[in-house]
Amino acid sequence: MIQNKKKQSLMLILLILITAINGIIYIIIIPPWQSPDEPTHFEYVQLLADSKTIFGSIAPNFSLQERIISSMDHHYFWKYLGWPRPQPLPLKFEDTPFLRLVRAHTQIGRKPPLYYFLSSLLLRISPQNSIIYKLYLLRSFSLLLTVVTVILIYLSARLIFPKDIYFPLASAAFAAFLPEFILIGTSVSLDPLANLMSALFMYLMIKRNYSGTLSAELLDGG
């Protein structure tokens, strides 16, 4: 039993390391602003960081949007999309052809604010850093949330099959190596937090059911 627990702990540590390394690779190889709707997710976080409020009402800052659009252009945003570069460059998200087409010109008032507030705390620590530095900082925060999600998947599977060494690892690895999961899980987006909250909910439900079943079995045996 002790040997199995040691092996499970080592496998979990290995899975965490592999997931983190895989996530770092995605953070590096995905060009800035190319993950889904990153410009407008980033804008929401930065506006909350600048406002110093918790969930107060905020309005778009067109100066910030102009700086983000300039950074998007600097990092070949339209080239990677296969879109013609706008001439002249738009000054607002709502005038940016691709964002307007996919109706992603803003996240303000459309998405739950918890992720944006938590992320804004990171930006408040170092307000003078560049936009790109902040972008990668937020991507790293998303990776942390994703690693915790993978751990919760592993723990949930272990609750179901406590004596099986490999099933929990396979279950968590299946999620960790899904390309779309790790792509979104390393982007500036509320999805990594949503995934974590869902995984936590499932873990708590399984644990509650497992504990109830175990208690019933002990009572029946007694």
Stockholm file with secondary structure:
# STOCKHOLM 1.0

chainA/1-222         MIQNKKKQSLMLILLILITAINGIIYIIIIPPWQSPDEPTHFEYVQLLADSKTIFGSIAPNFSLQERIISSMDHHYFWKYLGWPRPQPLPLKFEDTPFLRLVRAHTQIGRKPPLYYFLSSLLLRISPQNSIIYKLYLLRSFSLLLTVVTVILIYLSARLIFPKDIYFPLASAAFAAFLPEFILIGTSVSLDPLANLMSALFMYLMIKRNYSGTLSAELLDGG
#=GR chainA/1-222 SS CHHHHHHHHHHHHHHHHHHHHHHHHHHHHSCTTCSTTHHHHHHHHHHHHHHTCSSCCCCCCHHHHHHHHHHHHHTTHHHHHTCCCCSSCCSSGGGCHHHHHTTCSCCTTTSCSHHHHHHHHHHHHCTTSCHHHHHHHHHHHHHHHHHHHHHHHHHHHHHHSTTCSHHHHHHHHHHHTCHHHHHHTTSSSSHHHHHHHHHHHHHHHHHHHHHHHHHHHHHHHC
#=GC SS_cons         CHHHHHHHHHHHHHHHHHHHHHHHHHHHHSCTTCSTTHHHHHHHHHHHHHHTCSSCCCCCCHHHHHHHHHHHHHTTHHHHHTCCCCSSCCSSGGGCHHHHHTTCSCCTTTSCSHHHHHHHHHHHHCTTSCHHHHHHHHHHHHHHHHHHHHHHHHHHHHHHSTTCSHHHHHHHHHHHTCHHHHHHTTSSSSHHHHHHHHHHHHHHHHHHHHHHHHHHHHHHHC
//
